[in-house]
Amino acid sequence: MPSDYAKSLGARLRAIRTQQGLSLHGVEEKSRGRWKAVVVGSYERGDRAVTVQKLAELADFYGVPVSELLPGGAAPSPLAPAPKLVIDLERLSQLPKDKAGPLARYAATIQSQRGDYNGKVLSIRQEDLRSLAVIYDKSPVELTEEFISWGVLDAEARRAVESF
């Protein structure tokens, strides 16, 4: 019978995984077999104890501090994942290069790194928006508003930058 702490830790692990849009199988694929779906699932259910070392490695894989995985912290609620920042690539391709060139190059680089060439939309992280804000010499909030006015970001993106 899993302890309450193990269940809470598992819920945190699941929340981080789902916020990143990963299934258990997706974790296994993305980690190239380093993290087996069955093992991560058992951690999330609290059926299997996770060592401190494994927890640190899993946090590194997810790109979050270990403290985000530990129960009792101020980590995001599993019921309220962060809003997604989704660039409309079709709209972006219609914009003048002098206006949207840096964003287009940034998006092309991400697509190349991910091998993702669907050509319609591209999800980016808040950190990507911060980097783009430096490139455009604007605050993330100002840049988000500009991208919304261009039609490359949905108005929902405002929620993603509220925490900046």
C-alpha positions as protocol buffer text, in pm:
chain_id: "A"
residue {
  index: 1
  type: MET
  ca { x: 0 y: 0 z: 0 }
}
residue {
  index: 2
  type: PRO
  ca { x: 163 y: 328 z: -109 }
}
residue {
  index: 3
  type: SER
  ca { x: 214 y: 594 z: 156 }
}
residue {
  index: 4
  type: ASP
  ca { x: 49 y: 933 z: 130 }
}
residue {
  index: 5
  type: TYR
  ca { x: 392 y: 1084 z: 58 }
}
residue {
  index: 6
  type: ALA
  ca { x: 457 y: 836 z: -225 }
}
residue {
  index: 7
  type: LYS
  ca { x: 115 y: 917 z: -372 }
}
residue {
  index: 8
  type: SER
  ca { x: 182 y: 1291 z: -349 }
}
residue {
  index: 9
  type: LEU
  ca { x: 525 y: 1253 z: -506 }
}
residue {
  index: 10
  type: GLY
  ca { x: 370 y: 1043 z: -782 }
}
residue {
  index: 11
  type: ALA
  ca { x: 104 y: 1307 z: -845 }
}
residue {
  index: 12
  type: ARG
  ca { x: 378 y: 1570 z: -880 }
}
residue {
  index: 13
  type: LEU
  ca { x: 568 y: 1351 z: -1126 }
}
residue {
  index: 14
  type: ARG
  ca { x: 251 y: 1295 z: -1329 }
}
residue {
  index: 15
  type: ALA
  ca { x: 166 y: 1667 z: -1326 }
}
residue {
  index: 16
  type: ILE
  ca { x: 508 y: 1763 z: -1464 }
}
residue {
  index: 17
  type: ARG
  ca { x: 493 y: 1490 z: -1730 }
}
residue {
  index: 18
  type: THR
  ca { x: 144 y: 1588 z: -1847 }
}
residue {
  index: 19
  type: GLN
  ca { x: 230 y: 1960 z: -1846 }
}
residue {
  index: 20
  type: GLN
  ca { x: 504 y: 1874 z: -2092 }
}
residue {
  index: 21
  type: GLY
  ca { x: 253 y: 1691 z: -2309 }
}
residue {
  index: 22
  type: LEU
  ca { x: 419 y: 1353 z: -2261 }
}
residue {
  index: 23
  type: SER
  ca { x: 252 y: 1016 z: -2226 }
}
residue {
  index: 24
  type: LEU
  ca { x: 433 y: 743 z: -2033 }
}
residue {
  index: 25
  type: HIS
  ca { x: 532 y: 592 z: -2367 }
}
residue {
  index: 26
  type: GLY
  ca { x: 643 y: 938 z: -2481 }
}
residue {
  index: 27
  type: VAL
  ca { x: 881 y: 958 z: -2184 }
}
residue {
  index: 28
  type: GLU
  ca { x: 1032 y: 625 z: -2284 }
}
residue {
  index: 29
  type: GLU
  ca { x: 1072 y: 738 z: -2645 }
}
residue {
  index: 30
  type: LYS
  ca { x: 1210 y: 1083 z: -2561 }
}
residue {
  index: 31
  type: SER
  ca { x: 1460 y: 932 z: -2315 }
}
residue {
  index: 32
  type: ARG
  ca { x: 1557 y: 666 z: -2572 }
}
residue {
  index: 33
  type: GLY
  ca { x: 1468 y: 391 z: -2328 }
}
residue {
  index: 34
  type: ARG
  ca { x: 1646 y: 543 z: -2027 }
}
residue {
  index: 35
  type: TRP
  ca { x: 1310 y: 583 z: -1851 }
}
residue {
  index: 36
  type: LYS
  ca { x: 1081 y: 284 z: -1906 }
}
residue {
  index: 37
  type: ALA
  ca { x: 710 y: 367 z: -1919 }
}
residue {
  index: 38
  type: VAL
  ca { x: 626 y: 94 z: -1667 }
}
residue {
  index: 39
  type: VAL
  ca { x: 883 y: 227 z: -1416 }
}
residue {
  index: 40
  type: VAL
  ca { x: 775 y: 591 z: -1445 }
}
residue {
  index: 41
  type: GLY
  ca { x: 411 y: 479 z: -1416 }
}
residue {
  index: 42
  type: SER
  ca { x: 489 y: 287 z: -1098 }
}
residue {
  index: 43
  type: TYR
  ca { x: 664 y: 595 z: -954 }
}
residue {
  index: 44
  type: GLU
  ca { x: 359 y: 804 z: -1041 }
}
residue {
  index: 45
  type: ARG
  ca { x: 120 y: 559 z: -874 }
}
residue {
  index: 46
  type: GLY
  ca { x: 343 y: 542 z: -568 }
}
residue {
  index: 47
  type: ASP
  ca { x: 382 y: 166 z: -617 }
}
residue {
  index: 48
  type: ARG
  ca { x: 758 y: 188 z: -646 }
}
residue {
  index: 49
  type: ALA
  ca { x: 1000 y: 383 z: -429 }
}
residue {
  index: 50
  type: VAL
  ca { x: 1219 y: 630 z: -616 }
}
residue {
  index: 51
  type: THR
  ca { x: 1570 y: 693 z: -487 }
}
residue {
  index: 52
  type: VAL
  ca { x: 1703 y: 1044 z: -444 }
}
residue {
  index: 53
  type: GLN
  ca { x: 1947 y: 980 z: -729 }
}
residue {
  index: 54
  type: LYS
  ca { x: 1670 y: 861 z: -965 }
}
residue {
  index: 55
  type: LEU
  ca { x: 1448 y: 1153 z: -865 }
}
residue {
  index: 56
  type: ALA
  ca { x: 1731 y: 1397 z: -943 }
}
residue {
  index: 57
  type: GLU
  ca { x: 1787 y: 1228 z: -1280 }
}
residue {
  index: 58
  type: LEU
  ca { x: 1415 y: 1238 z: -1358 }
}
residue {
  index: 59
  type: ALA
  ca { x: 1398 y: 1607 z: -1263 }
}
residue {
  index: 60
  type: ASP
  ca { x: 1692 y: 1671 z: -1496 }
}
residue {
  index: 61
  type: PHE
  ca { x: 1517 y: 1480 z: -1775 }
}
residue {
  index: 62
  type: TYR
  ca { x: 1202 y: 1692 z: -1730 }
}
residue {
  index: 63
  type: GLY
  ca { x: 1413 y: 2008 z: -1702 }
}
residue {
  index: 64
  type: VAL
  ca { x: 1277 y: 2109 z: -1362 }
}
residue {
  index: 65
  type: PRO
  ca { x: 1437 y: 2155 z: -1019 }
}
residue {
  index: 66
  type: VAL
  ca { x: 1399 y: 1857 z: -785 }
}
residue {
  index: 67
  type: SER
  ca { x: 1203 y: 2084 z: -551 }
}
residue {
  index: 68
  type: GLU
  ca { x: 926 y: 2101 z: -815 }
}
residue {
  index: 69
  type: LEU
  ca { x: 876 y: 1726 z: -779 }
}
residue {
  index: 70
  type: LEU
  ca { x: 868 y: 1711 z: -400 }
}
residue {
  index: 71
  type: PRO
  ca { x: 531 y: 1729 z: -224 }
}
residue {
  index: 72
  type: GLY
  ca { x: 467 y: 2032 z: -8 }
}
residue {
  index: 73
  type: GLY
  ca { x: 645 y: 2277 z: -237 }
}
residue {
  index: 74
  type: ALA
  ca { x: 490 y: 2555 z: -439 }
}
residue {
  index: 75
  type: ALA
  ca { x: 493 y: 2361 z: -764 }
}
residue {
  index: 76
  type: PRO
  ca { x: 216 y: 2389 z: -1023 }
}
residue {
  index: 77
  type: SER
  ca { x: -108 y: 2210 z: -950 }
}
residue {
  index: 78
  type: PRO
  ca { x: -169 y: 1897 z: -1156 }
}
residue {
  index: 79
  type: LEU
  ca { x: -512 y: 2038 z: -1238 }
}
residue {
  index: 80
  type: ALA
  ca { x: -382 y: 2366 z: -1378 }
}
residue {
  index: 81
  type: PRO
  ca { x: -111 y: 2310 z: -1638 }
}
residue {
  index: 82
  type: ALA
  ca { x: 58 y: 2618 z: -1775 }
}
residue {
  index: 83
  type: PRO
  ca { x: -107 y: 2759 z: -2085 }
}
residue {
  index: 84
  type: LYS
  ca { x: 66 y: 2659 z: -2405 }
}
residue {
  index: 85
  type: LEU
  ca { x: 244 y: 2903 z: -2627 }
}
residue {
  index: 86
  type: VAL
  ca { x: 163 y: 2790 z: -2979 }
}
residue {
  index: 87
  type: ILE
  ca { x: 298 y: 2975 z: -3280 }
}
residue {
  index: 88
  type: ASP
  ca { x: 80 y: 2969 z: -3591 }
}
residue {
  index: 89
  type: LEU
  ca { x: 345 y: 2886 z: -3853 }
}
residue {
  index: 90
  type: GLU
  ca { x: 107 y: 2939 z: -4144 }
}
residue {
  index: 91
  type: ARG
  ca { x: 34 y: 3295 z: -4028 }
}
residue {
  index: 92
  type: LEU
  ca { x: 404 y: 3351 z: -3956 }
}
residue {
  index: 93
  type: SER
  ca { x: 494 y: 3259 z: -4314 }
}
residue {
  index: 94
  type: GLN
  ca { x: 259 y: 3533 z: -4441 }
}
residue {
  index: 95
  type: LEU
  ca { x: 427 y: 3813 z: -4244 }
}
residue {
  index: 96
  type: PRO
  ca { x: 695 y: 4041 z: -4392 }
}
residue {
  index: 97
  type: LYS
  ca { x: 1049 y: 3913 z: -4326 }
}
residue {
  index: 98
  type: ASP
  ca { x: 1163 y: 4246 z: -4182 }
}
residue {
  index: 99
  type: LYS
  ca { x: 895 y: 4214 z: -3915 }
}
residue {
  index: 100
  type: ALA
  ca { x: 894 y: 3844 z: -3836 }
}
residue {
  index: 101
  type: GLY
  ca { x: 1239 y: 3732 z: -3952 }
}
residue {
  index: 102
  type: PRO
  ca { x: 1386 y: 3670 z: -3605 }
}
residue {
  index: 103
  type: LEU
  ca { x: 1079 y: 3472 z: -3498 }
}
residue {
  index: 104
  type: ALA
  ca { x: 1080 y: 3272 z: -3822 }
}
residue {
  index: 105
  type: ARG
  ca { x: 1450 y: 3183 z: -3779 }
}
residue {
  index: 106
  type: TYR
  ca { x: 1395 y: 3091 z: -3414 }
}
residue {
  index: 107
  type: ALA
  ca { x: 1098 y: 2870 z: -3504 }
}
residue {
  index: 108
  type: ALA
  ca { x: 1295 y: 2705 z: -3787 }
}
residue {
  index: 109
  type: THR
  ca { x: 1575 y: 2624 z: -3543 }
}
residue {
  index: 110
  type: ILE
  ca { x: 1333 y: 2463 z: -3297 }
}
residue {
  index: 111
  type: GLN
  ca { x: 1171 y: 2265 z: -3579 }
}
residue {
  index: 112
  type: SER
  ca { x: 1513 y: 2143 z: -3691 }
}
residue {
  index: 113
  type: GLN
  ca { x: 1612 y: 2040 z: -3338 }
}
residue {
  index: 114
  type: ARG
  ca { x: 1285 y: 1853 z: -3287 }
}
residue {
  index: 115
  type: GLY
  ca { x: 1260 y: 1714 z: -3639 }
}
residue {
  index: 116
  type: ASP
  ca { x: 907 y: 1860 z: -3636 }
}
residue {
  index: 117
  type: TYR
  ca { x: 802 y: 1988 z: -3975 }
}
residue {
  index: 118
  type: ASN
  ca { x: 421 y: 1975 z: -3965 }
}
residue {
  index: 119
  type: GLY
  ca { x: 425 y: 2335 z: -4087 }
}
residue {
  index: 120
  type: LYS
  ca { x: 107 y: 2444 z: -3910 }
}
residue {
  index: 121
  type: VAL
  ca { x: 188 y: 2515 z: -3546 }
}
residue {
  index: 122
  type: LEU
  ca { x: 485 y: 2502 z: -3311 }
}
residue {
  index: 123
  type: SER
  ca { x: 472 y: 2490 z: -2932 }
}
residue {
  index: 124
  type: ILE
  ca { x: 734 y: 2692 z: -2751 }
}
residue {
  index: 125
  type: ARG
  ca { x: 826 y: 2723 z: -2384 }
}
residue {
  index: 126
  type: GLN
  ca { x: 812 y: 3034 z: -2168 }
}
residue {
  index: 127
  type: GLU
  ca { x: 1193 y: 3032 z: -2176 }
}
residue {
  index: 128
  type: ASP
  ca { x: 1178 y: 3055 z: -2557 }
}
residue {
  index: 129
  type: LEU
  ca { x: 955 y: 3360 z: -2527 }
}
residue {
  index: 130
  type: ARG
  ca { x: 1204 y: 3518 z: -2287 }
}
residue {
  index: 131
  type: SER
  ca { x: 1485 y: 3457 z: -2539 }
}
residue {
  index: 132
  type: LEU
  ca { x: 1276 y: 3604 z: -2819 }
}
residue {
  index: 133
  type: ALA
  ca { x: 1202 y: 3908 z: -2603 }
}
residue {
  index: 134
  type: VAL
  ca { x: 1577 y: 3972 z: -2575 }
}
residue {
  index: 135
  type: ILE
  ca { x: 1613 y: 3936 z: -2953 }
}
residue {
  index: 136
  type: TYR
  ca { x: 1326 y: 4180 z: -3014 }
}
residue {
  index: 137
  type: ASP
  ca { x: 1442 y: 4411 z: -2731 }
}
residue {
  index: 138
  type: LYS
  ca { x: 1101 y: 4400 z: -2563 }
}
residue {
  index: 139
  type: SER
  ca { x: 959 y: 4261 z: -2241 }
}
residue {
  index: 140
  type: PRO
  ca { x: 799 y: 3916 z: -2271 }
}
residue {
  index: 141
  type: VAL
  ca { x: 459 y: 4076 z: -2206 }
}
residue {
  index: 142
  type: GLU
  ca { x: 509 y: 4339 z: -2480 }
}
residue {
  index: 143
  type: LEU
  ca { x: 634 y: 4076 z: -2724 }
}
residue {
  index: 144
  type: THR
  ca { x: 340 y: 3849 z: -2649 }
}
residue {
  index: 145
  type: GLU
  ca { x: 100 y: 4134 z: -2724 }
}
residue {
  index: 146
  type: GLU
  ca { x: 283 y: 4203 z: -3050 }
}
residue {
  index: 147
  type: PHE
  ca { x: 272 y: 3837 z: -3154 }
}
residue {
  index: 148
  type: ILE
  ca { x: -100 y: 3827 z: -3071 }
}
residue {
  index: 149
  type: SER
  ca { x: -157 y: 4137 z: -3286 }
}
residue {
  index: 150
  type: TRP
  ca { x: 33 y: 3967 z: -3572 }
}
residue {
  index: 151
  type: GLY
  ca { x: -191 y: 3662 z: -3534 }
}
residue {
  index: 152
  type: VAL
  ca { x: 95 y: 3421 z: -3462 }
}
residue {
  index: 153
  type: LEU
  ca { x: -7 y: 3367 z: -3098 }
}
residue {
  index: 154
  type: ASP
  ca { x: -355 y: 3309 z: -2963 }
}
residue {
  index: 155
  type: ALA
  ca { x: -489 y: 3549 z: -2700 }
}
residue {
  index: 156
  type: GLU
  ca { x: -466 y: 3258 z: -2452 }
}
residue {
  index: 157
  type: ALA
  ca { x: -89 y: 3320 z: -2455 }
}
residue {
  index: 158
  type: ARG
  ca { x: -144 y: 3618 z: -2221 }
}
residue {
  index: 159
  type: ARG
  ca { x: -204 y: 3373 z: -1937 }
}
residue {
  index: 160
  type: ALA
  ca { x: 136 y: 3213 z: -2000 }
}
residue {
  index: 161
  type: VAL
  ca { x: 321 y: 3540 z: -1943 }
}
residue {
  index: 162
  type: GLU
  ca { x: 129 y: 3653 z: -1635 }
}
residue {
  index: 163
  type: SER
  ca { x: 397 y: 3491 z: -1416 }
}
residue {
  index: 164
  type: PHE
  ca { x: 684 y: 3688 z: -1574 }
}
